[in-house]
Every structure is written in structure tokens, then in C-alpha cells.
Amino acid sequence: MIYMNNVLEYKGYYTKVEYSAEDGILYGKIEGIKDLVNFECENAADVEAEFQRAVDDYLAFCRDLGESPDKPYKGVFNVRISPELHRRAAMEADKQGETLNAFVARAIERSCQAV
């Protein structure tokens, strides 16, 4: 289990744990998938197990239906930027002897290390 602030990861799926003061519960949902899969519990000691149970139940449900579960992040996404920034990034990538994809991936990696 990986903890990043109030984010949990299990089997490649992520959740951001929230707290409802009104209901006195911790809750979350599996992020990055089209299906709504959520969980809740009353104390922090149970939140990890409840999230894992939600992921395992989701995977079992998909298996029972004979469907492939969504994967939260496939590593492919479109980015809309100005044509000028696109040109500058492509030129810089070329100067560094790499593809635009590799250049962008490296920039994102550097940015995420700072977090």
C-alpha cells in the first residue's frame, strides 16, 4: 500500500480518502475508471481494508460478468497546447535527440519529482 497524503494505491487503482464531518465517516471511490466504485468506514484503522475490498470486489464483479475491468491510467493521453508551444517543444526535443513523447514524459517526470 502506498500513502501519498490522503491517497491510497492498491493493485494499480487509486483513491483519495475524504472525511464527512456531517456523517462521521471516511469515504472514497476508485479514481480514474468509468464505473462508480466507492467505499466508506467509520475509522482510519479500517480505511485501507475497505478500499482494498472495494478494488477486489470490483475485479471479481468484472470477472463474473466476463468483462475486462477498467485500468485507471493507460499511459496515453492527449494534451492541447498552442501551436507555438507545440513547435517549440518539438524543436527542443529534436535538439536533445529525442522524440516529442520522450521529451514530454521527461518533463512530467521532473515535475512530479518535485511534488
C-alpha positions as CSV (number, residue, x, y, z in Angstrom):
1,M,0.0,0.0,0.0
2,I,1.3,3.4,-1.0
3,Y,0.4,6.5,1.0
4,M,0.6,10.0,-0.6
5,N,-1.2,12.4,1.7
6,N,-4.7,11.0,1.7
7,V,-4.2,8.9,-1.5
8,L,-4.1,5.1,-1.3
9,E,-3.0,2.8,-4.1
10,Y,-3.8,-0.9,-4.4
11,K,-3.3,-3.2,-7.5
12,G,-2.8,-0.1,-9.6
13,Y,-6.0,1.6,-8.5
14,Y,-6.1,4.8,-6.5
15,T,-8.4,6.6,-4.2
16,K,-8.4,9.9,-2.4
17,V,-9.8,9.4,1.1
18,E,-12.2,12.1,2.2
19,Y,-13.9,12.8,5.5
20,S,-17.6,13.7,6.0
21,A,-17.9,15.6,9.3
22,E,-21.7,15.5,8.9
23,D,-21.8,11.7,8.7
24,G,-18.7,11.0,10.7
25,I,-17.2,8.7,8.1
26,L,-14.2,8.3,5.8
27,Y,-15.1,7.6,2.2
28,G,-13.6,7.4,-1.2
29,K,-14.1,5.9,-4.7
30,I,-11.8,4.3,-7.2
31,E,-10.4,7.1,-9.3
32,G,-9.7,7.1,-13.0
33,I,-12.3,4.4,-14.0
34,K,-15.7,4.9,-15.7
35,D,-17.5,2.8,-13.2
36,L,-18.5,4.2,-9.8
37,V,-16.9,2.0,-7.1
38,N,-16.9,3.6,-3.7
39,F,-16.4,2.6,0.0
40,E,-16.8,4.1,3.4
41,C,-15.9,3.3,7.0
42,E,-16.1,4.9,10.4
43,N,-12.4,5.0,11.4
44,A,-8.9,5.4,9.9
45,A,-7.9,1.9,11.0
46,D,-10.4,0.4,8.6
47,V,-10.0,2.7,5.5
48,E,-7.2,0.7,3.9
49,A,-9.0,-2.6,4.2
50,E,-12.3,-1.1,2.9
51,F,-10.5,0.4,-0.1
52,Q,-8.8,-3.0,-0.9
53,R,-12.2,-4.8,-0.5
54,A,-13.7,-2.3,-3.0
55,V,-11.0,-3.0,-5.5
56,D,-11.2,-6.7,-5.1
57,D,-15.0,-6.7,-5.3
58,Y,-14.8,-4.6,-8.5
59,L,-12.3,-7.0,-10.1
60,A,-14.4,-10.0,-9.1
61,F,-17.6,-8.3,-10.4
62,C,-16.0,-7.7,-13.8
63,R,-14.7,-11.3,-13.9
64,D,-18.1,-12.6,-13.1
65,L,-19.6,-10.6,-15.9
66,G,-16.8,-11.7,-18.3
67,E,-15.7,-8.1,-18.8
68,S,-12.3,-6.5,-18.5
69,P,-12.0,-4.1,-15.6
70,D,-11.0,-0.5,-16.4
71,K,-7.4,0.3,-15.8
72,P,-7.1,3.7,-14.2
73,Y,-4.3,5.0,-16.3
74,K,-3.2,3.6,-19.7
75,G,-0.2,5.9,-20.2
76,V,-1.8,7.6,-23.3
77,F,-3.5,11.0,-23.2
78,N,-4.0,14.0,-25.4
79,V,-2.7,17.4,-24.4
80,R,-4.0,20.5,-26.0
81,I,-1.4,23.3,-26.3
82,S,-0.9,26.2,-28.5
83,P,0.7,25.6,-31.9
84,E,3.6,27.8,-30.9
85,L,4.3,25.8,-27.7
86,H,4.0,22.6,-29.8
87,R,6.5,23.9,-32.3
88,R,9.0,25.0,-29.5
89,A,8.7,21.7,-27.7
90,A,9.2,19.6,-30.9
91,M,12.3,21.7,-31.7
92,E,13.7,21.3,-28.2
93,A,13.1,17.6,-28.3
94,D,14.8,17.4,-31.7
95,K,17.8,19.4,-30.3
96,Q,18.1,16.9,-27.5
97,G,17.9,13.9,-29.9
98,E,14.6,12.5,-28.5
99,T,11.0,12.2,-29.6
100,L,8.4,14.7,-28.5
101,N,6.8,11.9,-26.5
102,A,10.0,11.2,-24.6
103,F,10.6,15.0,-24.1
104,V,7.2,15.5,-22.6
105,A,7.4,12.3,-20.5
106,R,10.7,13.5,-19.1
107,A,9.3,17.0,-18.3
108,I,6.3,15.4,-16.5
109,E,8.6,13.1,-14.6
110,R,10.8,16.0,-13.4
111,S,7.7,18.0,-12.4
112,C,6.3,15.0,-10.4
113,Q,9.5,14.5,-8.5
114,A,9.1,18.0,-7.1
115,V,5.7,17.0,-5.6
